[in-house]
């Protein structure tokens, strides 16, 4: 940071990104140098005895061997200097690395003699052009291997240049400070991303919804790093630093709580947590409906959970293509009804209990099942979460649009992709529900889903509630940026949202990603470590956690991190001055309506139960005391507005981990109840 300038344009790499590539190539070329030196020692005297002398014989071979030896030695010296220069200074201290660009330019020019020498080696070893045979088998294998690996290395170099090539690299960053230029650049980047999507995902179904999704996601990606000079490695380093920063902030919060003698906000007492909730809002129901929402994932989830035995588990639920009835309740499944088989296996239900199943999956259209739950006298609509590229585009169509339904506050906004998904689902769902309630008029309606399915379930529930006033929604790991705040409060009476631990998706919204972008820039400017050290530390953190000494030693001035910079107030974001906030950070923070992709802030719906693993303290670590594994509390939507860089932020979102968590709590609750009775 900033991006590297070379050959008159900007690249998607920085001057401090060359430490590890240079060291790796240096080791590789050292092996080449040793092998070539051995070959020269053996073959150089022999070249004087070739059949012909001159440029088709011994002189040609001597030029190739000596030229290769000299070139490898020169490249090793150049790579050593490049690694040493690239390791200097912090991420933002580009003056310390001012020699990187000329050194890299010299290395680029040395590709020409390297290609020429490799062509000579190819002519000698693989063509019958040079009349100088090599009788030594070891030397022949070494030269052939070096020629082959040289071509591979050159191909990898071209691929690397392609990966770091910025199509808009000719744009001067300083020119983007002007608002008209900034808007024009944003349109160019949006168009570039849109073309990339159309090319990369050309096999996806082409319709007006797919084109709109491509355009929306392209605009989002363009807006996230608008007017910043970050490269991908800066973002990775920033996330590592944010992990350290957030752990430091957590430690300070715990210290303040201990000094103030505050009561813990989480509890292991399940009865206390649910003492003031309606009867339907309990973990036994949540576990039951979570199992049905997981069943909606179909056969891919069965194979994911049972890699080696999954097919055997599905086999007895499959339908032979020849025996498949013409009129079926299943829509858009394959000939053997594999998705339907997965639903039956995971839900433990018979085919008679599933009155409709749609597995059509495209942009803004999700698979879902309608199930008759006789045990709890309810009609259950289970909506599948994200497992396909079409679902990902639905997720990332993250702008807000007006969402209207009876009972909602005026001016309500919702996640655009999920809102469109709910509208498409309702067109197929309403006739099915009409038939179901004609057959079971006294049953209640329950909607459930995980992740994307949870978000769509909430929006469908809001639309259906005027017709079914006793409707309930069980949502698991619901995305944060779903609906306006007042509408989220409205859903608290009929939506139970369950989140586990550090779930990334529970905190994922356009707003939180933009706050993360600003925090990354600010944190990068606050560190005193070079990027290669940050990357090495990040590898160590992943294996062993963040040591206490790094919480303070990572920063120039640790006290500068105390302020909360995620607030929308421009004054708050710019209050720390130029010492820790660069021109980039000031630019993205100057005007909230300019830097925000969506002006409407969206929240997590429903009454939110947050479950975390209980930390074992004191004697519990040494003695095996049987205590509850998890603790929980009722959270508010504002608690999930900031992304946390945590080790389990992806694992805590997986449906099997959510299921295991709730199942453990339910089992422990029943165990302690039995123990108390005894």
C-alpha positions in Angstrom: 0.0 0.0 0.0 -0.1 2.0 -2.1 -0.2 -0.2 -5.2 3.1 -0.7 -7.1 3.7 1.6 -10.1 5.7 0.0 -12.9 5.9 0.6 -16.6 3.7 3.6 -16.3 0.7 1.9 -14.6 -0.6 0.6 -11.3 -0.6 -3.1 -10.5 -2.6 -5.2 -8.0 0.5 -5.7 -5.9 2.6 -3.6 -3.6 6.3 -3.0 -3.2 6.3 -5.1 0.0 4.7 -8.1 -1.6 7.9 -9.5 -3.0 9.7 -10.8 0.1 8.3 -14.4 0.0 8.2 -14.8 -3.8 11.8 -13.5 -4.1 13.0 -15.9 -1.3 11.2 -18.8 -2.9 12.6 -18.1 -6.3 16.1 -17.5 -4.8 16.1 -21.0 -3.3 14.9 -22.5 -6.5 17.6 -20.7 -8.6 20.3 -21.7 -6.1 19.5 -25.4 -6.9 19.7 -24.5 -10.6 23.0 -22.8 -10.1 24.5 -25.8 -8.3 23.3 -28.2 -11.0 24.5 -26.0 -13.8 27.9 -25.6 -12.2 28.2 -29.4 -12.0 27.2 -29.7 -15.6 29.7 -27.1 -16.7 32.4 -28.9 -14.7 31.6 -32.1 -16.6 30.7 -30.8 -20.1 32.9 -27.8 -20.7 36.0 -29.8 -21.5 33.9 -32.1 -23.7 32.5 -29.2 -25.8 36.0 -28.8 -27.4 35.6 -32.3 -28.8 32.2 -31.8 -30.5 31.8 -32.9 -34.1 31.7 -29.3 -35.3 33.0 -26.1 -33.9 31.2 -22.7 -34.2 27.5 -21.8 -33.7 26.2 -25.2 -34.5 28.5 -27.1 -32.2 30.9 -26.6 -29.3 30.8 -22.8 -29.2 27.0 -22.8 -29.1 27.0 -25.2 -26.1 29.7 -23.3 -24.2 27.7 -20.0 -24.7 24.6 -21.7 -23.4 26.3 -23.2 -20.3 28.4 -20.1 -19.4 25.5 -17.7 -20.1 23.1 -19.8 -18.0 25.6 -19.9 -15.1 26.2 -16.1 -15.3 22.5 -15.4 -15.6 21.5 -17.5 -12.6 24.2 -15.9 -10.5 23.0 -12.4 -11.5 19.4 -13.3 -10.8 20.3 -14.6 -7.4 22.0 -11.4 -6.5 19.1 -9.4 -7.9 16.5 -11.5 -6.0 18.5 -11.1 -2.7 18.5 -7.3 -3.2 14.8 -7.4 -4.1 13.8 -9.4 -1.0 15.9 -7.2 1.2 14.5 -3.9 -0.2 10.9 -5.2 -0.2 11.2 -6.1 3.6 12.0 -2.5 4.6 9.6 -0.2 6.3 5.9 -0.6 7.3 3.1 -1.1 4.9 2.6 2.6 4.3 6.3 3.6 4.4 6.9 3.4 0.6 9.9 5.7 0.7 11.9 3.0 2.4 11.2 0.7 -0.6 11.9 3.2 -3.4 14.5 0.9 -5.0 12.0 -2.0 -5.4 10.6 -0.6 -8.7 14.0 -0.2 -10.5 15.1 -3.6 -9.3 11.9 -5.2 -10.4 12.2 -3.5 -13.8 15.7 -4.9 -14.2 14.4 -8.4 -13.4 11.7 -7.9 -16.1 14.3 -7.0 -18.7 16.4 -10.1 -17.7 13.5 -12.2 -18.9 14.7 -11.6 -22.5 18.1 -13.2 -22.2 16.5 -16.0 -20.1 14.1 -16.8 -22.9 17.0 -16.7 -25.5 19.1 -19.1 -23.4 16.1 -21.4 -22.9 15.5 -21.4 -26.7 19.2 -22.4 -27.1 18.8 -25.2 -24.5 15.7 -26.5 -26.3 17.5 -26.5 -29.6 20.4 -28.4 -28.1 18.5 -31.0 -26.0 15.2 -31.5 -27.9 16.1 -30.7 -31.5 18.7 -32.2 -33.9 20.1 -28.8 -34.7 23.3 -28.7 -32.6 26.0 -31.3 -33.4 27.3 -31.9 -29.9 26.1 -35.0 -28.3 26.2 -35.5 -24.5 27.3 -38.9 -23.5 27.1 -38.3 -19.7 23.5 -39.3 -18.7 23.5 -37.2 -15.5 24.4 -34.0 -17.4 21.8 -34.7 -20.1 19.0 -35.2 -17.6 20.0 -32.1 -15.7 20.0 -29.9 -18.7 16.7 -31.3 -20.0 15.1 -30.8 -16.6 16.4 -27.2 -16.3 15.1 -26.3 -19.8 11.7 -27.8 -19.0 11.4 -26.1 -15.6 12.6 -22.8 -17.1 9.6 -22.9 -19.5 7.3 -23.8 -16.6 8.8 -20.9 -14.6 8.3 -18.5 -17.5 4.7 -19.6 -17.9 4.1 -19.1 -14.1 5.6 -15.6 -14.5 3.2 -14.7 -17.3 0.3 -16.1 -15.2 1.5 -14.0 -12.2 1.6 -10.9 -14.3 -1.9 -11.7 -15.5 -3.2 -12.1 -11.9 -1.7 -8.7 -10.7 -2.6 -6.8 -13.9 -5.1 -4.0 -13.3 -7.1 -3.2 -16.4 -7.6 0.3 -15.0 -4.1 0.7 -13.8 -3.4 3.6 -16.0 -5.7 5.8 -13.8 -3.8 8.1 -11.5 -5.0 7.7 -8.0 -4.7 11.5 -7.3 -7.1 12.2 -10.1 -9.8 10.2 -8.3 -9.9 12.6 -5.4 -12.1 14.8 -7.7 -15.8 13.7 -7.4 -16.6 13.6 -11.2 -13.4 11.5 -11.8 -14.3 9.3 -8.9 -17.8 8.6 -10.2 -16.4 7.9 -13.7 -13.8 5.5 -12.3 -16.6 3.8 -10.3 -18.6 3.2 -13.5 -15.6 1.8 -15.2 -14.8 -0.6 -12.4 -18.5 -1.7 -12.3 -18.5 -2.4 -16.0 -15.2 -4.3 -15.7 -16.6 -6.6 -12.9 -19.8 -7.1 -14.8 -17.9 -8.3 -17.9 -15.8 -10.6 -15.7 -18.9 -12.2 -14.3 -20.5 -12.7 -17.7 -17.4 -14.4 -19.0 -16.6 -16.5 -15.9 -20.2 -17.6 -15.3 -21.4 -17.9 -18.9 -22.9 -21.3 -18.1 -25.4 -19.9 -15.6 -28.9 -19.4 -16.8 -29.2 -16.2 -18.8 -32.3 -14.2 -17.9 -33.1 -10.6 -16.8 -32.6 -11.7 -13.1 -29.1 -13.0 -13.8 -28.1 -9.8 -15.6 -29.4 -7.7 -12.8 -27.6 -9.8 -10.2 -24.3 -9.5 -12.1 -24.8 -5.7 -12.3 -25.7 -5.4 -8.6 -22.7 -7.5 -7.4 -20.4 -5.7 -9.8 -21.5 -2.3 -8.3 -21.1 -3.6 -4.8 -17.5 -4.8 -5.4 -16.6 -1.6 -7.1 -18.1 0.5 -4.2 -16.4 -1.4 -1.4 -12.9 -0.2 -2.3 -13.8 2.9 -4.2 -11.1 5.6 -3.9 -8.7 3.4 -2.0 -5.3 2.2 -3.1 -5.4 -1.2 -1.4 -4.1 -4.3 -3.0 -5.3 -7.9 -2.0 -2.3 -8.5 0.3 -3.1 -5.3 2.2 -6.6 -6.6 2.9 -5.2 -9.9 4.2 -2.6 -8.2 6.4 -5.3 -5.8 7.6 -7.5 -8.7 8.7 -4.6 -10.2 10.6 -4.1 -6.9 12.4 -7.8 -6.6 13.1 -7.7 -10.0 14.8 -5.0 -8.6 17.1 -6.8 -5.3 17.6 -10.1 -7.0 18.4 -8.5 -9.4 20.9 -6.9 -6.4 22.6 -10.3 -4.6 22.8 -11.9 -7.8 24.2 -9.2 -8.0 26.9 -9.8 -4.4 27.8 -13.6 -4.9 28.0 -13.1 -7.8 30.3 -10.8 -5.9 32.5 -13.3 -3.0 32.8 -16.1 -5.5 33.7 -14.0 -7.0 36.4 -13.1 -3.6 37.9 -16.8 -2.6 37.8 -17.8 -6.0 39.2 -20.5 -6.3 36.5 -22.7 -9.4 36.2 -22.0 -11.6 33.2 -24.4 -11.1 30.4 -24.4 -14.7 29.3 -25.9 -17.5 31.4 -26.1 -21.3 31.4 -29.6 -21.3 32.9 -31.8 -22.2 30.0 -35.0 -21.9 32.1 -34.0 -18.4 33.1 -33.4 -17.4 29.5 -36.8 -18.6 28.3 -38.7 -17.6 31.5 -40.4 -14.6 29.8 -40.8 -15.9 26.3 -44.0 -17.4 24.7 -44.3 -21.2 25.0 -43.5 -21.9 21.3 -40.2 -20.1 21.6 -38.0 -22.9 23.1 -34.9 -24.9 22.1 -36.7 -28.2 21.7 -38.8 -26.7 18.9 -35.7 -24.9 17.5 -33.8 -28.2 17.3 -36.7 -29.9 15.6 -37.2 -27.2 12.9 -33.4 -26.9 12.4 -33.3 -30.5 11.4 -36.0 -29.9 8.8 -34.3 -26.8 7.5 -31.0 -28.8 7.1 -33.0 -31.5 5.2 -33.9 -28.9 2.6 -30.2 -29.0 1.5 -30.9 -32.4 -0.2 -28.4 -34.9 -1.4 -25.3 -32.6 -1.6 -25.4 -32.2 2.2 -25.7 -35.9 2.7 -22.6 -36.5 0.6 -20.8 -33.6 2.4 -21.5 -35.1 5.8 -20.9 -38.7 4.8 -18.2 -38.6 2.1 -17.7 -42.4 1.8 -21.1 -43.8 2.9 -23.5 -41.0 1.6 -24.5 -42.8 -1.5 -25.4 -45.9 0.5 -27.5 -43.9 2.8 -29.4 -42.3 -0.1 -29.8 -45.5 -2.2 -32.9 -46.8 -0.4 -34.7 -43.5 -0.7 -34.0 -43.1 -4.5 -36.7 -43.6 -7.1 -35.9 -45.6 -10.2 -36.3 -43.5 -13.4 -38.6 -46.1 -14.9 -40.8 -46.3 -11.8 -41.2 -42.6 -11.3 -44.9 -41.5 -11.4 -46.0 -38.9 -13.9 -47.9 -36.7 -11.5 -45.6 -36.0 -8.6 -45.3 -33.5 -5.8 -41.6 -33.0 -6.6 -40.6 -30.3 -9.0 -37.3 -29.7 -10.8 -35.5 -32.7 -9.4 -33.4 -35.2 -11.4 -34.7 -38.5 -12.8 -33.9 -40.5 -9.7 -35.3 -37.8 -7.3 -31.9 -37.5 -5.5 -32.7 -34.2 -3.8 -36.0 -35.7 -2.6 -34.2 -38.7 -1.3 -31.8 -36.4 0.7 -34.8 -34.6 2.2 -36.4 -37.9 3.3 -33.2 -39.3 4.7 -32.3 -36.2 6.8 -35.8 -35.4 7.9 -36.7 -39.0 8.8 -40.1 -38.4 7.2 -42.0 -40.6 4.7 -42.9 -39.3 1.3 -46.5 -38.9 2.4 -45.5 -36.2 4.9 -43.9 -34.1 2.2 -46.7 -32.5 0.3 -44.6 -30.4 -2.1 -40.9 -30.0 -2.9 -39.4 -27.5 -5.4 -35.7 -27.9 -6.2 -35.5 -25.2 -9.0 -32.3 -23.2 -8.2 -31.5 -20.1 -10.1 -30.7 -16.5 -9.2 -33.4 -15.2 -6.8 -35.1 -18.6 -6.7 -34.4 -21.1 -3.9 -35.4 -24.7 -3.4 -38.0 -25.3 -0.6 -40.1 -28.1 0.8 -43.6 -28.0 2.4 -43.9 -30.7 5.1 -46.9 -31.8 7.2 -45.6 -32.1 10.8 -48.2 -34.2 12.6 -46.1 -34.4 15.8 -46.4 -30.6 16.3 -49.6 -30.1 14.2 -48.0 -27.7 11.8 -47.4 -27.1 8.1 -43.7 -26.5 7.8 -42.0 -24.6 4.9 -38.3 -25.4 5.0 -36.2 -23.2 2.7 -32.7 -24.1 1.6 -29.6 -22.0 2.3 -26.7 -21.2 0.0 -24.8 -24.0 -1.7 -24.6 -22.9 -5.3 -23.2 -20.0 -7.3 -26.8 -18.8 -8.1 -27.3 -18.6 -4.3 -24.1 -16.6 -3.9 -25.3 -14.0 -6.4 -28.6 -13.8 -4.5 -26.7 -13.2 -1.3 -24.5 -10.5 -2.8 -27.3 -8.6 -4.5 -27.1 -6.8 -1.2 -28.6 -3.4 -2.0 -31.8 -2.3 -0.2 -35.2 -1.9 -1.9 -38.6 -1.0 -0.6 -40.4 -3.8 1.0 -44.2 -3.6 1.6 -46.5 -5.8 3.6 -49.6 -5.3 5.8 -48.5 -4.4 9.4 -45.0 -3.2 8.4 -43.9 0.3 9.2 -43.9 2.7 6.3 -40.7 3.1 4.4 -39.4 -0.4 5.3 -36.4 -1.6 3.2 -35.1 -5.1 2.8 -32.2 -7.0 1.2 -32.9 -6.8 -2.5 -31.8 -10.3 -3.4 -33.7 -12.0 -0.6 -36.7 -9.8 -1.2 -36.9 -10.9 -4.9 -36.4 -14.5 -3.8 -39.3 -14.2 -1.4 -41.5 -12.7 -4.1 -40.7 -15.5 -6.5 -41.3 -18.2 -3.9 -44.7 -16.8 -2.8 -46.0 -17.3 -6.4 -45.4 -21.1 -6.1 -46.0 -21.4 -2.4 -49.5 -19.8 -2.0 -51.4 -22.5 -4.0 -49.6 -25.2 -2.1 -50.5 -23.7 1.3 -54.2 -23.3 0.2 -54.4 -27.0 -0.6 -52.5 -28.0 2.6 -54.8 -26.0 5.0 -57.9 -27.3 3.2 -56.7 -30.7 4.3 -55.4 -29.7 7.7 -57.4 -26.6 8.7 -56.4 -26.7 12.4 -52.6 -26.8 11.9 -50.3 -23.8 12.3 -47.9 -22.5 9.7 -44.1 -22.6 10.5 -41.3 -21.3 8.3 -37.7 -22.3 8.8 -34.4 -21.9 7.1 -30.7 -21.6 7.6 -28.5 -18.7 6.3 -30.0 -17.4 3.1 -33.0 -19.7 3.7 -33.5 -18.0 7.0 -33.5 -14.5 5.5 -36.0 -15.5 2.8 -38.2 -17.4 5.4 -38.5 -14.2 7.5 -39.5 -12.1 4.5 -42.0 -14.7 3.3 -43.4 -14.9 6.8 -43.9 -11.2 6.9 -45.9 -11.3 3.7 -48.0 -14.3 4.8 -48.7 -13.2 8.4 -51.9 -11.2 7.6 -53.4 -14.4 6.2 -51.9 -16.7 8.9 -51.8 -14.6 12.1 -50.4 -17.5 14.2 -47.5 -18.0 11.8 -44.0 -18.7 13.4 -40.5 -18.4 11.9 -37.5 -20.3 13.2 -34.4 -18.7 11.6 -30.9 -20.0 12.0 -27.7 -18.0 11.3 -29.7 -15.2 9.6 -27.7 -12.6 7.6 -27.4 -9.3 9.4 -28.4 -7.0 6.5 -31.9 -8.1 6.0 -34.5 -5.5 7.0 -35.0 -2.0 8.5 -34.8 -1.6 12.3 -38.4 -0.8 13.0 -39.5 -3.8 10.8 -37.0 -6.0 12.7 -38.7 -5.0 16.0 -42.1 -5.8 14.4 -40.8 -9.4 13.7 -39.8 -10.1 17.4 -43.3 -11.4 18.2 -43.2 -14.3 15.7 -39.5 -14.8 14.6 -36.9 -16.7 16.7 -33.4 -16.2 15.4 -30.6 -18.4 16.7 -26.9 -17.5 16.2 -23.9 -19.4 17.4 -20.5 -18.0 18.5 -18.6 -15.9 16.0 -20.8 -16.6 13.0 -19.6 -14.5 10.1 -22.9 -14.4 8.3 -24.8 -13.2 11.4 -22.6 -10.0 11.1 -22.3 -9.8 7.4 -24.0 -6.8 5.7 -23.0 -4.1 3.3 -22.7 -1.7 6.2 -20.4 -4.0 8.2 -18.2 -4.7 5.2 -17.8 -1.0 4.6 -16.9 -0.5 8.2 -14.4 -3.3 7.9 -12.8 -1.6 4.9 -12.4 1.6 6.9 -11.0 -0.3 9.9 -8.5 -2.1 7.7 -7.1 1.1 6.4 -6.9 2.7 9.8 -5.3 -0.4 11.4 -2.7 -0.7 8.6 -1.6 2.9 9.3 -1.4 2.2 13.1 1.0 -0.8 12.9 4.7 -0.6 13.1 5.4 -4.0 11.6 6.4 -4.7 7.9 3.9 -6.8 5.9 6.0 -10.0 5.8 6.2 -10.0 9.6 2.4 -9.6 9.7 1.9 -12.5 7.4 4.2 -14.7 9.4 2.5 -13.7 12.6 -0.9 -14.5 11.0 0.3 -18.0 10.2 1.4 -18.4 13.8 -1.9 -17.0 15.1 -3.8 -19.6 13.1 -1.9 -22.4 14.7 -1.3 -21.2 18.2 -3.5 -18.1 18.8 -2.5 -14.5 19.4 0.1 -14.2 22.2 -0.4 -11.5 24.9 2.8 -9.7 24.0 1.6 -8.9 20.4 -1.4 -7.1 21.7 0.8 -4.1 22.5 4.0 -4.6 20.5 2.2 -4.5 17.1 1.2 -0.8 17.2 3.1 2.5 17.0 0.8 4.0 19.6 -1.7 1.5 21.2 -3.7 4.3 22.7 -4.7 5.4 19.2 -6.8 2.2 18.9 -9.0 3.0 21.8 -11.6 5.1 19.9 -14.4 3.3 18.1 -14.0 4.2 14.4 -17.1 2.4 13.1 -19.4 5.2 13.9 -21.1 6.9 10.9 -20.2 10.3 12.1 -17.6 11.9 9.9 -16.1 13.8 12.8 -15.7 10.6 14.8 -13.9 8.9 11.8 -11.6 11.8 11.2 -10.9 12.8 14.8 -7.6 11.0 15.1 -5.9 13.2 12.5 -3.3 12.4 9.9 -1.0 10.5 12.2 -3.0 7.3 11.8 -5.6 8.0 9.1 -4.2 8.4 5.6 -5.7 10.3 2.7 -7.4 7.0 1.7 -9.0 6.6 5.1 -10.1 10.3 5.2 -11.5 9.9 1.7 -13.7 6.9 2.4 -14.9 8.6 5.6 -15.6 12.1 4.4 -19.2 11.7 3.4 -21.3 8.8 4.6 -23.7 9.0 1.7 -20.8 9.0 -0.8 -19.0 6.0 0.7 -22.1 3.9 1.4 -23.3 1.5 -1.2 -26.7 1.5 0.4 -28.0 4.5 2.4 -30.5 2.3 4.3 -29.0 0.4 7.2 -30.4 -3.2 7.5 -30.6 -5.4 10.6 -31.1 -8.9 11.9 -34.8 -9.7 12.4 -36.6 -11.4 15.2 -35.8 -12.1 18.8 -32.1 -13.1 18.7 -30.8 -15.9 20.9 -27.0 -15.8 20.9 -25.2 -19.0 22.1 -21.4 -19.1 22.8 -19.2 -21.8 24.2 -18.5 -21.3 27.9 -14.9 -20.5 28.8 -13.6 -22.8 31.5 -12.1 -20.8 34.3 -9.8 -21.5 37.2 -10.1 -24.9 38.7 -12.3 -26.2 35.9 -9.3 -26.3 33.6 -7.6 -28.8 36.0 -10.5 -30.7 37.4 -13.1 -32.5 35.2 -16.2 -30.8 36.6 -19.4 -31.5 34.8 -20.7 -28.1 33.8 -22.8 -26.8 30.9 -20.8 -26.5 27.7 -22.6 -23.4 26.3 -24.1 -20.2 27.6 -26.5 -17.8 26.0 -28.3 -14.5 26.1 -31.0 -12.5 24.3 -29.1 -10.1 22.0 -30.3 -7.1 20.1 -29.7 -6.5 16.4 -27.1 -3.8 17.1 -24.8 -6.4 18.6 -24.2 -7.9 15.1 -23.3 -4.7 13.2 -19.5 -5.2 13.2 -17.5 -8.0 11.5 -15.3 -9.9 13.9 -12.1 -11.6 12.6 -12.2 -14.8 14.6 -10.8 -18.3 14.1 -14.3 -19.9 14.1 -16.2 -17.3 12.2 -16.8 -19.7 9.3 -17.2 -22.9 11.3 -19.8 -21.4 13.6 -22.0 -20.8 10.5 -22.1 -24.4 9.3 -25.5 -26.0 9.9 -24.0 -29.1 11.4 -22.3 -27.0 14.1 -25.4 -25.0 14.8 -27.3 -28.3 15.2 -24.6 -29.8 17.4 -24.7 -26.8 19.7 -28.5 -26.7 20.2 -28.6 -30.5 20.5 -25.9 -30.4 23.2 -27.8 -27.7 25.2 -31.0 -29.7 25.0 -29.3 -32.9 26.1 -27.6 -31.2 29.0 -30.8 -29.5 30.1 -32.6 -32.9 30.2 -29.6 -34.5 32.0 -29.5 -31.8 34.7 -33.3 -32.0 35.1 -33.1 -35.8 35.7 -30.2 -35.4 38.1 -32.1 -32.8 40.1 -35.1 -35.1 40.4 -32.9 -38.0 41.6 
